[in-house]
Amino acid sequence: MIQSNHQKNNQVIYKTHHNSKTKKSFIGCYLILNEEISNLTSVDQVKMLVDKGIELQFIQYRVRNKSFYEMAKDVDKIIRLMENSKISTKLIINDYLKLATDHAHGLHIGVNDVHYVHAISEIENRGREIVRADHLHCSLYDSRNFFLGISANSYDKVIEYNSTVFANKIAYIGLGPVGYSKFMSHITPIGLSTAKQAIQSSEIPIVFIGGLRQFSLYDLFCEPVPNGIALMSAVIKQNELDISVLNTFIKLYNTIEKPKKKVDLYDNE
């Protein structure tokens, strides 16, 4: 699990200097489903979340070895699970644009996937309205709304995305790996200091991903705070989900919204 440098009975109050616009764009804990590291299917993983009453802003469906038909069946089952449980979690599809626009709430594209300008054009041609992450907190959200996330593996990419005329159509930037990750070993880690600089330079919400377990919770949540934290192997185990990790990050982001409340970093360890 991600470690803390604090003593057992220490508590932390996180300072918040975000304006209201930035606070509304907090994405919080973002779970990436993965079947390659677990005996659980993606549907199983979502069912466990639903059964435990865990409600996140986004979860991402990410598979590599299934047909389009099999993926569409998975996605429909996941959507039904969430709708039946009345949770408002939005499902993001990694890479597959048609699957995302036909069945889900959003699309995530990697650095080497379809170009974001082409993706935006295709999404809008399919009748979906691309919105920013602050629509997560907006009562005007409707089924036509669509969230587009995009990967960046350098500070320069973050600046590029913020400089494009399409910046207002990007819901978040997945920035990483922040530290070394065996799942992203072909990419040089950005480092926590550079990742923090990217938060300050970006109008688009920044979600940290990759190699986060080498950093303490204190270091991750010192100002400036990332708009979101993407988790995968820290939560998804061979036959279960580590719900305590999700609860820790949910609690931390709730503290950011309510800075007078204290959080014991060890409650769930």
N, C-alpha and C positions, 0 to 999 in steps of 0.2 A: 504493500500500500504506500501511497505518497506519504512521506515522513514530515514530521514537524520538529523544529529545533527547540520547542518550548518544554518546560517541565510538566509533569503530570497534572498538577493543580493550577497551572497558569491559564489565564483566560485573556482573550484579545478583543479589543474593540477596534474595528477598522474605521479609519477616517474616510469620509466620503466628501469629495469636492466636485462631484459630477454635477453638471447642470441638468435640468429636468429632461432635456432632449436626450442626453447621453444615458441617463438612468432608464428611460423608457426603452432603450435599445438593448438592455441587458438580455442576453440569451440564456445565460446560466449554464447548467450542466447539459451537455449534448452527447448522447450515447450513439456510438456507431455499432450496429449489429454485425456480428461476424460468426459464420459457421465453420470457418477453417480452424479455429482455435478451440472449438467446443463441440460436444456431442449434441448440443441443443440446436434446433433449427431457429431461424429468425422468428418464426411464428411463436415457437416455444418461449423465446427470450422476451417477446412483447407480452405474452400471456403472463409470465412471471411478474413483469412490471405492473400490469393491470391488476393482478391478484393482490399485489402488495400495496396498491393504491399510489404508486409512484407516477407523478405527472411532471413531465419535462416539457420544455418548449419545442425541441426538435429531437427526433431519432432518425438515424440514417440507415436505409436498407442498402447493403453493399454485398453483392455476391458476384462470383466470376464463372461458376461452372454449371449454370442452369440455363435452360432454354427460355425464350421470351414468355412462352405459355406458362412454364413453371413459376417464373418470377411474378407474372401477373396474378396467378392464383395466390401466391404468398402475400402479395401487396393487398389484394382484396380482403384476405383473411385478417391481415393486420389492421386495415382500416375499420373493418366490422368490429373487431375486438375493442378498438378504442372508442368507436361510436357507441357501442352497447354499454360501455362502462362510463360514458358521459365525460371522458377526459378530453381536454382540448389539445393534446400533443399533436404536432404536425409531423407528417412523414415525408422525409426527404429521400429521393432516389439518387444513388451515386451513378453518374455517367449516362444512364439510358434515358434519353430525352423523351421518346415516345411513351415509354412506360410511366415516366413522371407526369407528363401532361395529361395522359389518359386516366391515370389511376391515383395520383398522389397530390401532395400539397406543395411539392417543390423539387428542385434538381440541384445536385452538387456536381460541379465539373472540376477536374484536376487540371494541372498545368499543361499536361500533354493530351487532354481530351479535346472535344470539339471547342472551337474558339468561342469565347463568350459573346461576341457580336453576332455570330451565326446562331448561337443558342437563343439569344434574346429575340431575334427575328422569328425563329421557328416557334418559340413559346407563344409569342403574340399572334402569329398566324394561326395558331391552334385555339385561339379564343381565350387564353388565360391572361390575366392582368398582373404584371410583375409588380410587387410591392416591397417596401423596405421592412426591416425587422420590427420597427415600431408598430406595425399593424398587428403584431402578436398581442399587443396590449390595447387594441382598438376595437370598440364595439361595432365598427363598420366593416369588420372582416366578413367576407362572404366566400362562397365556394369557387368563385372565379379567380380569387386572389392566388398568387403563386410566388413562392420564395426561391430566389436563385442564390446559391452559395458558390464560392469559387476558391480554389486553393492558391496559396502563394508560398514559395519557399525562400523568399528573400525580402529584405526591406525595400529594394528597388521595385519589386512586383507590387507591393502594397501601394507605393507612390503612383505607379502606373495606373492601377485600378482606380485610385482616387482622382486621377487627372483626366480620365476618360469622360466623354459626354454621357456615357451610360452608367456613371457611378451611382446615380439615384435608383438604378434597377438592380443593384447588388445588395442582397440582404445581409450578407456577412462575408468576411474573408477568413478561411481556415488557414492559419499561419503556422508552418512547421516544416520539419520537426524542430521544436524548440531545443530539445536535448537529443542525445543519441537514442534512436529507436531501431530495434532489429527489423521492424516492419517497414522502415523507411531508410534502411542502411545505405542506400545508394545516394542519399541526399546529405550534404554537409549540414549539421545542425546550425540553426540561426543563432542560438544562445539567448539566454533570458534577457540580458541587457538590451540587445538589438530588438528583441520582440517587444519589450516595454516601450522602446522608442517608437516602434511602429504604431502602438496604441495611441500615443500622443500625436502622431502625424496623420492619423487616419480619421476621416469622417465616417467611414464605413465600419461597422462593428467588427472587432477582431476576436476570433475564437482560436485559442492556443490548442495545438495538437502535436503529439509525438514526443516521447522521451520526458514526460512531465514528472515521472516518479523519482527522478534524480534531484528534484528541487523540493524544498520544504514548502508546506502550505503558507507559512509566513512570507517567504520570498515570492511565491506566486501571487499572493493577494495584497502585497504592498502596492501602494500607488505607483503608477496607474494600474488599475485592476482590469484584467482582460474581460471583454464583454461576454465571453463564454469559455468553457473548458470542455474539449472533446475527449471522451473516455472510451476505451475499448477493452484492452486486456486487463486493465485494473479492475474492471467490473465483471467481464464475461469469463467465467471459469469453465472447466470441462463439463460439469454437470449442474451448474447453478450460476446465479448472479450474485455478486457481492453487493448486496443492497446497502450495507453500511457505508461503502464508499460514495454511492449516490447520495445518501442522506447527509453525509458530511458536506458535500459541495452544495447541495440544496440549502442547507443551513447557513453556509457561508454567504451565499448570494442573497438569502433572506436578510442576513445581517447588514449587507451593503445597502439594501433598501430601507432598513430600520437601524440606523447606526447607533442608537442608544442601547440596543440589545447586545448582551455578551454571548460569545460562543466558546464553549469548551471544545478545543480541537480534538480531544480524546474521547468524546462521548461515544463514538461508534467504533473505537479501536479495540 
